[in-house]
Amino acid sequence: MRGVAALIVGGGPAGAAAAIILARAGVGAHLVDRQAGPHDVVCGGFLGWDALAELRALGVDAFALGARPIGRLRLAAGGRQVELALPHRAAGLSRRVLDEALIGLAGEVGAAIMRGRAVRAADAGSRSVRFDDGEEWAADALFLATGKHELRGLSRDLDGRRESPSAGLRAALPADARRSRDLAGMVELHLFDGGYAGLLLQEDGTANLCLSVARERLAGGVTALMTEIMAEAPRLAERMKGEIPAFDAVAGVPYGWRAKATSPGIFRIGDQGAVIASLAGDGIAIALASGGSAAQAYLNGGADAAADWQARMHRRSFRPLAVAEALRHGAAGPFGRGLLMRLLHGMPGLGAQAALLTRISARRTGGRRSGERSAPDPD
Ligand SMILES: Cc1cc2nc3c(=O)[nH]c(=O)nc-3n(C[C@H](O)[C@H](O)[C@H](O)COP(=O)(O)OP(=O)(O)OC[C@H]3O[C@@H](n4cnc5c(N)ncnc54)[C@H](O)[C@@H]3O)c2cc1C
């Protein structure tokens, strides 16, 4: 069995951020991702100001990658619409481009990158994994960053969740002059029963359309679901020009879940540590912040630091996840949706406040604040 210092399973934003920090500090960091190359991800592609600041701290300029600036949020529900200024500048960027930049940087700074290779199972006690080709590795520290996917031996403990999980769908709408004009500088959220659709412009001029929907609404298939949703959300149907594009789908997103504990030497980062409702648009920031701070905790305290770090992550993610869950539940039914729209219409400042309360990162805008470390502990 091969032994390495740090093995990172998953090369999304959480795993890549951890690999960058570890490799820069000279730790032998090995990152494995089952995808062989650039790929689309079921994600809205919204980068909040905290995600942008996390990226800057890692040395990634989202705007240099083509990210489209976003300053406003437009919420639509039924026939009503409300528009709000975001508290800070955000951006829209495809995950295909973002993930590729992060994983590329991890390789440049010295992490060993293995793409197109999957980990099949892990053993928490020995901190070892088995790859799809049967090879086994053991690590001093294991960074679990498989996102939505469970890894046998280290699956998230979702027992006790009564609510049926949500499902995510994503499609790219072709570049279109009218859509580009209407969405310039904007993220749009269309609310409907059991979920929402987010829409923003990506670097190549296409629009990223991403939906999160209660899984039972998908029982009749994607076409039936979209036909119903377009009837409920006429402004969304207008944006889609009445056409149903080809969607990628991901099933079972356990919104609101947080890892309460971990095993020695195992850091659960990104969606494997805490899953914020996607409506809040903060999952990428959480992934980056948790990957970076877990790596920093390992550099400071070794593998023994995992338990304390995970407990701090659990505490730190409480407020943003709770606020995002309240918004998600509120927006999912007609009464709460109506109330939300009326409140935001009368008090638009509430929207900015909610956007701030759903952020996990200590970072806000601009560059690093004085005295700030490269990857703050999530405390
Ligand atoms: C519908 C929807 C919309 C969203 N919209 C937004 C948004 O607009 N903004 C935002 O900030 N967040 C959004 N999110 C949340 C965001 O996508 C996630 O929080 C974020 O991707 C988590 O990053 P991660 O690195 O933990 O995992 P992921 O990005 O899921 O990456 C996990 C990686 O692990 C790899 N992997 C998995 N299993 C294995 C294995 N066994 N072996 C090897 N590799 C493996 C995968 O190939 C993948 O590359 C959305 C989520 C959903 C469901």
Ligand as a Chemical Component Dictionary entry (heavy atoms), coordinates in Angstrom:
data_LIG
# 
_chem_comp.id                   LIG 
_chem_comp.type                 NON-POLYMER 
_chem_comp.pdbx_formal_charge   0 
_chem_comp.three_letter_code    LIG 
# 
loop_
_chem_comp_atom.comp_id 
_chem_comp_atom.atom_id 
_chem_comp_atom.alt_atom_id 
_chem_comp_atom.type_symbol 
_chem_comp_atom.charge 
_chem_comp_atom.model_Cartn_x 
_chem_comp_atom.model_Cartn_y 
_chem_comp_atom.model_Cartn_z 
_chem_comp_atom.pdbx_ordinal 
LIG C1  C1  C 0 -29.047 23.127 -8.296  1  
LIG C2  C2  C 0 -27.841 23.718 -7.624  2  
LIG C3  C3  C 0 -27.448 25.033 -7.900  3  
LIG C4  C4  C 0 -26.344 25.585 -7.245  4  
LIG N1  N1  N 0 -25.984 26.881 -7.541  5  
LIG C5  C5  C 0 -24.955 27.446 -6.869  6  
LIG C6  C6  C 0 -24.540 28.783 -7.172  7  
LIG O1  O1  O 0 -25.079 29.430 -8.081  8  
LIG N2  N2  N 0 -23.511 29.314 -6.443  9  
LIG C7  C7  C 0 -22.886 28.616 -5.451  10 
LIG O2  O2  O 0 -21.996 29.164 -4.785  11 
LIG N3  N3  N 0 -23.230 27.329 -5.178  12 
LIG C8  C8  C 0 -24.230 26.739 -5.860  13 
LIG N4  N4  N 0 -24.550 25.435 -5.625  14 
LIG C9  C9  C 0 -23.764 24.678 -4.648  15 
LIG C10 C10 C 0 -22.404 24.267 -5.217  16 
LIG O3  O3  O 0 -22.564 23.676 -6.490  17 
LIG C11 C11 C 0 -21.723 23.267 -4.276  18 
LIG O4  O4  O 0 -21.863 23.692 -2.946  19 
LIG C12 C12 C 0 -20.235 23.147 -4.617  20 
LIG O5  O5  O 0 -20.066 22.616 -5.918  21 
LIG C13 C13 C 0 -19.536 22.228 -3.621  22 
LIG O6  O6  O 0 -18.181 22.090 -4.002  23 
LIG P1  P1  P 0 -17.379 20.760 -3.621  24 
LIG O7  O7  O 0 -15.971 21.006 -4.045  25 
LIG O8  O8  O 0 -17.678 20.382 -2.232  26 
LIG O9  O9  O 0 -18.034 19.598 -4.520  27 
LIG P2  P2  P 0 -18.242 19.451 -6.083  28 
LIG O10 O10 O 0 -18.177 20.744 -6.763  29 
LIG O11 O11 O 0 -19.481 18.629 -6.240  30 
LIG O12 O12 O 0 -16.975 18.598 -6.559  31 
LIG C14 C14 C 0 -16.819 17.256 -6.179  32 
LIG C15 C15 C 0 -15.786 16.621 -7.087  33 
LIG O13 O13 O 0 -15.492 15.305 -6.589  34 
LIG C16 C16 C 0 -15.370 14.402 -7.667  35 
LIG N5  N5  N 0 -15.679 13.072 -7.140  36 
LIG C17 C17 C 0 -16.843 12.662 -6.590  37 
LIG N6  N6  N 0 -16.753 11.409 -6.157  38 
LIG C18 C18 C 0 -15.481 11.013 -6.441  39 
LIG C19 C19 C 0 -14.765 9.797  -6.222  40 
LIG N7  N7  N 0 -15.334 8.734  -5.631  41 
LIG N8  N8  N 0 -13.469 9.720  -6.637  42 
LIG C20 C20 C 0 -12.882 10.776 -7.249  43 
LIG N9  N9  N 0 -13.507 11.943 -7.467  44 
LIG C21 C21 C 0 -14.789 12.064 -7.059  45 
LIG C22 C22 C 0 -16.364 14.913 -8.703  46 
LIG O14 O14 O 0 -15.991 14.499 -10.009 47 
LIG C23 C23 C 0 -16.264 16.442 -8.524  48 
LIG O15 O15 O 0 -15.334 17.021 -9.407  49 
LIG C24 C24 C 0 -25.630 24.826 -6.295  50 
LIG C25 C25 C 0 -26.000 23.500 -6.037  51 
LIG C26 C26 C 0 -27.086 22.936 -6.704  52 
LIG C27 C27 C 0 -27.466 21.507 -6.425  53 
# 
loop_
_chem_comp_bond.comp_id 
_chem_comp_bond.atom_id_1 
_chem_comp_bond.atom_id_2 
_chem_comp_bond.value_order 
_chem_comp_bond.pdbx_ordinal 
LIG C1  C2  SING 1  
LIG C2  C3  SING 2  
LIG C2  C26 DOUB 3  
LIG C3  C4  DOUB 4  
LIG C4  N1  SING 5  
LIG C4  C24 SING 6  
LIG N1  C5  DOUB 7  
LIG C5  C6  SING 8  
LIG C5  C8  SING 9  
LIG C6  O1  DOUB 10 
LIG C6  N2  SING 11 
LIG N2  C7  SING 12 
LIG C7  O2  DOUB 13 
LIG C7  N3  SING 14 
LIG N3  C8  DOUB 15 
LIG C8  N4  SING 16 
LIG N4  C9  SING 17 
LIG N4  C24 SING 18 
LIG C9  C10 SING 19 
LIG C10 O3  SING 20 
LIG C10 C11 SING 21 
LIG C11 O4  SING 22 
LIG C11 C12 SING 23 
LIG C12 O5  SING 24 
LIG C12 C13 SING 25 
LIG C13 O6  SING 26 
LIG O6  P1  SING 27 
LIG P1  O7  DOUB 28 
LIG P1  O8  SING 29 
LIG P1  O9  SING 30 
LIG O9  P2  SING 31 
LIG P2  O10 DOUB 32 
LIG P2  O11 SING 33 
LIG P2  O12 SING 34 
LIG O12 C14 SING 35 
LIG C14 C15 SING 36 
LIG C15 O13 SING 37 
LIG C15 C23 SING 38 
LIG O13 C16 SING 39 
LIG C16 N5  SING 40 
LIG C16 C22 SING 41 
LIG N5  C17 SING 42 
LIG N5  C21 SING 43 
LIG C17 N6  DOUB 44 
LIG N6  C18 SING 45 
LIG C18 C19 SING 46 
LIG C18 C21 DOUB 47 
LIG C19 N7  SING 48 
LIG C19 N8  DOUB 49 
LIG N8  C20 SING 50 
LIG C20 N9  DOUB 51 
LIG N9  C21 SING 52 
LIG C22 O14 SING 53 
LIG C22 C23 SING 54 
LIG C23 O15 SING 55 
LIG C24 C25 DOUB 56 
LIG C25 C26 SING 57 
LIG C26 C27 SING 58 
# 
